[in-house]
Amino acid sequence: MNLKQMEAFRAVMLSGSVSQAAKQLFRTQPAVSMMITSLENDIGFQLFERHKKRLYPTPEAHYLYKEVEAIFSRIQDVSQTVQDIQNKQYGFLRIGCMPGPSNFFVPDILADFLEDHPKVQASLQTRTSDAVVEWVASNQYDLGLAEISTHQSKLGRNRLFELPCVCALPAEHPLAEQEVITPEMLDDEPMITLHPDHMIFHDLMQLFEAGGHRMNVRLQTRFFIPALKFVERGLGVSIVDPISASSYTTYAQADKVVFRRFQPDVHLRIGLMFPSGNPSSMIAMEFADLLCKQIENVLDNPEQFLGWGE
């Protein structure tokens, strides 16, 4: 019993005649009759009784039709799935993200993506950057966003960004009147920093020491978002990445903190990474393009997100 035979049988059952079935299948009437006869010979029992040029399904035909209809229903489901895959409307997306962007930035982008792709399912998991890199390498994530060090490979499909950090100050701070903040201005100023093992702390310390300035560390945090809460309370200033800053201005009490350019540049290096040993799905690459576009938008239009000069 092959698919063409089942198709002819189904068409006859639905239309009630060989001639109508032939029209539906764009075949000749003798060809359809031959397929029905061939099917009956293959299965070993009669499907139709013929009286006065009309076909009457046997009870066995009705039993078989239920099974055949279920097969064709499944085929239609598969065809719809193929179409959804072609249109990037089907699949499961596993994302690993470093803590900072996973608070607001990436969830906003993912929410927009899922609204446009209602049949796509997704998992967003917050992990340390080291864990994200490890899990992407072991194919447990389809893509990951994480901090990277200068010695990590820049080959393959990975997309790398250098985010120029900005200075976060209490809105009432005297330095809030300045457009650009320098290490000299922050000499002995209470600061909220990341821990000493972080690349930003290391780069800042080098800048301050090179200029003969003192970096007065009052508070240390593991991530940037908590640091901004301390800035909001007036406990010090902080050098943060622009994604964390833009997230804060969108969702927190933005009138309590202002952001200013910091010179010389201190960069947070992040990478959008893919498993190296496996091809990426179309939906993973489309989401990656959207995420990259939004990161580049923050970099290209800081005034839109950070309120320069306010």
C-alpha distance (Angstrom), angle and dihedral (degrees) to the residues before:
residue distance angle dihedral
M1 . . .
N2 3.80 . .
L3 3.79 134.3 .
K4 3.83 94.7 -101.8
Q5 3.79 90.7 54.1
M6 3.80 91.3 48.8
E7 3.80 90.3 47.8
A8 3.82 91.7 52.7
F9 3.82 91.9 45.8
R10 3.79 91.8 49.3
A11 3.81 92.2 48.8
V12 3.82 91.6 51.5
M13 3.80 91.9 48.2
L14 3.81 91.9 50.0
S15 3.80 97.7 43.0
G16 3.83 99.3 34.8
S17 3.79 94.7 -134.5
V18 3.78 141.5 63.8
S19 3.81 92.6 -129.0
Q20 3.81 93.4 55.3
A21 3.79 91.1 44.2
A22 3.80 89.7 52.5
K23 3.80 91.0 53.6
Q24 3.80 92.0 49.5
L25 3.79 91.9 49.6
F26 3.83 94.6 41.1
R27 3.79 89.9 -123.6
T28 3.78 134.7 121.2
Q29 3.79 119.9 -93.4
P30 3.83 93.2 -118.1
A31 3.81 90.0 52.5
V32 3.80 92.1 54.2
S33 3.81 91.9 45.4
M34 3.78 89.4 51.1
M35 3.83 91.9 51.9
I36 3.81 91.4 50.6
T37 3.80 90.9 49.4
S38 3.78 90.8 46.9
L39 3.81 90.2 50.4
E40 3.80 92.1 50.9
N41 3.81 90.4 50.0
D42 3.82 91.1 49.6
I43 3.80 96.6 49.2
G44 3.81 95.7 38.9
F45 3.80 101.1 -128.4
Q46 3.78 138.5 81.6
L47 3.79 119.9 -97.7
F48 3.81 101.3 -177.3
E49 3.76 137.4 27.6
R50 3.77 114.1 -144.8
H51 3.80 119.2 -141.0
K52 3.80 123.6 166.6
K53 3.81 93.5 -18.8
R54 3.79 92.4 -50.4
L55 3.78 129.3 111.8
Y56 3.78 123.3 -133.6
P57 3.84 116.8 -167.7
T58 3.78 115.7 -126.7
P59 3.83 119.9 -133.1
E60 3.81 86.7 -104.0
A61 3.81 88.8 57.0
H62 3.79 90.5 56.5
Y63 3.81 90.9 50.0
L64 3.79 91.1 50.5
Y65 3.80 93.0 44.3
K66 3.81 91.9 61.4
E67 3.79 90.3 56.9
V68 3.79 94.3 43.3
E69 3.80 91.7 49.0
A70 3.81 89.7 52.3
I71 3.81 89.5 53.2
F72 3.80 92.8 50.6
S73 3.78 90.9 46.2
R74 3.79 88.3 55.0
I75 3.80 90.5 47.7
Q76 3.79 89.0 54.1
D77 3.80 89.6 50.4
V78 3.80 89.8 51.7
S79 3.81 90.7 48.6
Q80 3.80 90.1 51.9
T81 3.80 90.2 48.6
V82 3.81 90.3 51.5
Q83 3.79 89.7 51.0
D84 3.81 91.2 48.2
I85 3.80 90.7 50.3
Q86 3.80 90.2 49.7
N87 3.81 89.5 51.4
K88 3.83 91.9 45.0
Q89 3.78 90.4 -116.0
Y90 3.80 99.4 122.0
G91 3.78 135.6 62.3
F92 3.78 146.2 63.0
L93 3.80 121.6 -84.0
R94 3.81 120.8 -157.1
I95 3.80 114.3 -164.4
G96 3.79 129.1 -176.6
C97 3.79 116.8 -165.0
M98 3.78 137.8 -176.8
P99 3.83 113.2 -116.1
G100 3.83 101.9 -102.7
P101 3.84 101.0 58.3
S102 3.81 91.4 34.6
N103 3.82 91.7 70.3
F104 3.80 98.9 68.4
F105 3.81 113.4 -31.9
V106 3.81 101.5 68.2
P107 3.85 95.0 33.4
D108 3.81 89.8 56.5
I109 3.81 91.5 50.5
L110 3.79 92.4 45.0
A111 3.81 91.6 48.9
D112 3.82 90.4 53.8
F113 3.80 89.9 47.7
L114 3.81 94.0 50.5
E115 3.80 92.0 47.7
D116 3.81 87.6 58.2
H117 3.82 92.3 42.8
P118 3.83 105.3 44.0
K119 3.83 95.0 172.6
V120 3.79 95.1 51.5
Q121 3.80 118.2 99.4
A122 3.79 122.1 -155.9
S123 3.78 143.7 -170.6
L124 3.81 120.9 -155.8
Q125 3.79 114.9 -170.3
T126 3.79 126.7 -177.3
R127 3.79 114.2 -139.1
T128 3.78 137.8 154.4
S129 3.78 113.5 -86.9
D130 3.80 91.8 -107.8
A131 3.81 90.6 53.0
V132 3.82 92.3 47.8
V133 3.81 90.9 52.4
E134 3.80 91.0 48.3
W135 3.80 95.1 46.8
V136 3.80 93.3 47.3
A137 3.81 89.4 50.7
S138 3.81 90.1 52.4
N139 3.83 91.4 49.2
Q140 3.81 94.6 -113.7
Y141 3.82 90.7 123.9
D142 3.80 127.6 43.9
L143 3.78 88.7 -146.4
G144 3.77 137.3 -4.7
L145 3.79 137.5 -159.7
A146 3.78 113.8 -150.1
E147 3.78 145.9 142.7
I148 3.78 114.2 -90.5
S149 3.77 132.9 -160.5
T150 3.80 124.3 -130.2
H151 3.80 92.7 -105.4
Q152 3.80 95.7 55.9
S153 3.78 116.7 108.1
K154 3.80 119.2 -91.1
L155 3.79 94.4 -166.3
G156 3.79 130.1 109.1
R157 3.78 125.6 25.4
N158 3.80 95.7 -35.6
R159 3.79 114.0 126.3
L160 3.77 117.3 -145.9
F161 3.80 130.7 -157.8
E162 3.77 133.4 -173.4
L163 3.78 108.9 -151.9
P164 3.82 113.9 -158.7
C165 3.80 106.5 -136.5
V166 3.79 122.8 -129.1
C167 3.78 133.6 -150.1
A168 3.81 117.3 -108.0
L169 3.80 115.1 -155.5
P170 3.81 135.4 174.7
A171 3.79 106.9 -95.8
E172 3.81 91.9 -118.6
H173 3.81 94.3 48.8
P174 3.85 114.2 122.0
L175 3.83 90.5 -126.9
A176 3.81 90.4 58.9
E177 3.82 86.5 85.1
Q178 3.81 90.4 65.0
E179 3.80 122.9 89.7
V180 3.80 94.9 -152.0
I181 3.81 127.4 33.4
T182 3.82 122.0 -154.2
P183 3.80 134.3 -172.5
E184 3.81 88.4 -106.6
M185 3.82 90.3 60.5
L186 3.81 90.0 50.0
D187 3.80 95.1 49.6
D188 3.85 105.4 141.4
E189 3.81 90.3 -10.4
P190 3.84 112.6 143.8
M191 3.81 107.2 -101.5
I192 3.78 137.2 -169.1
T193 3.79 108.4 -145.6
L194 3.77 140.6 169.2
H195 3.78 118.6 -102.3
P196 3.83 119.9 -70.9
D197 3.82 92.7 -105.0
H198 3.81 91.4 64.2
M199 3.82 121.9 99.3
I200 3.82 92.7 -127.6
F201 3.80 93.4 54.3
H202 3.80 89.9 47.9
D203 3.82 93.6 49.6
L204 3.81 92.6 45.6
M205 3.78 92.5 50.0
Q206 3.80 90.0 52.0
L207 3.81 91.3 51.0
F208 3.80 93.9 48.9
E209 3.78 93.9 45.9
A210 3.80 92.9 46.1
G211 3.80 90.0 55.6
G212 3.79 94.2 42.6
H213 3.80 93.1 -113.2
R214 3.80 129.5 137.8
M215 3.80 119.0 -121.4
N216 3.80 103.0 -148.6
V217 3.83 103.9 -156.2
R218 3.78 109.1 -163.2
L219 3.80 99.4 162.8
Q220 3.78 134.9 17.9
T221 3.81 126.5 -159.8
R222 3.77 134.3 177.7
F223 3.81 94.4 -129.8
F224 3.80 138.7 30.8
I225 3.83 100.4 -120.5
P226 3.84 94.2 64.6
A227 3.80 88.8 46.4
L228 3.80 89.5 59.2
K229 3.79 90.5 54.3
F230 3.80 89.1 57.4
V231 3.81 90.2 48.6
E232 3.79 88.0 51.8
R233 3.81 88.9 56.0
G234 3.80 91.0 52.9
L235 3.80 96.0 -112.2
G236 3.77 95.1 130.6
V237 3.79 146.4 -55.5
S238 3.78 127.2 -75.4
I239 3.79 140.1 -159.8
V240 3.80 107.4 -133.9
D241 3.79 139.2 169.2
P242 3.83 118.1 -97.3
I243 3.82 94.6 -117.3
S244 3.80 92.0 58.1
A245 3.79 88.8 44.3
S246 3.82 93.4 50.9
S247 3.82 90.4 47.5
Y248 3.79 89.8 52.6
T249 3.81 93.9 49.7
T250 3.80 89.8 51.3
Y251 3.79 100.2 47.4
A252 3.80 110.8 17.0
Q253 3.79 135.0 61.1
A254 3.77 93.2 -69.8
D255 3.80 93.7 179.3
K256 3.82 90.0 69.4
V257 3.81 96.3 57.9
V258 3.79 131.4 44.8
F259 3.79 128.2 -165.1
R260 3.78 125.9 -142.3
R261 3.77 135.0 179.8
F262 3.79 114.9 -91.0
Q263 3.79 121.3 -145.5
P264 2.99 135.8 -130.4
D265 3.78 92.9 38.7
V266 3.79 118.9 -102.3
H267 3.78 112.4 -170.2
L268 3.77 133.4 -154.5
R269 3.79 105.8 -150.6
I270 3.80 114.2 -147.9
G271 3.77 132.3 171.3
L272 3.78 136.2 -155.5
M273 3.79 101.8 -142.4
F274 3.79 136.0 -165.9
P275 3.81 131.7 -166.6
S276 3.78 106.2 -87.7
G277 3.79 98.2 -148.7
N278 3.80 100.7 49.5
P279 3.80 134.6 54.8
S280 3.79 116.4 -110.8
S281 3.79 123.3 -119.4
M282 3.78 120.7 -111.6
I283 3.80 91.3 -112.8
A284 3.82 91.2 51.6
M285 3.80 91.0 53.2
E286 3.81 92.6 45.3
F287 3.81 91.4 51.2
A288 3.81 89.9 45.7
D289 3.82 89.8 53.7
L290 3.81 90.4 50.6
L291 3.81 92.2 48.2
C292 3.80 92.0 48.5
K293 3.79 90.7 48.9
Q294 3.81 91.1 53.8
I295 3.81 92.8 47.4
E296 3.80 90.2 50.4
N297 3.80 89.5 47.9
V298 3.80 90.7 57.6
L299 3.81 90.4 48.1
D300 3.80 94.9 46.4
N301 3.82 97.2 42.5
P302 3.81 108.6 34.2
E303 3.79 91.4 150.9
Q304 3.80 89.6 62.6
F305 3.79 93.0 56.0
L306 3.79 105.0 27.4
G307 3.79 103.8 37.2
W308 3.80 99.5 -125.8
G309 3.75 111.8 -154.1
E310 3.81 96.6 14.2
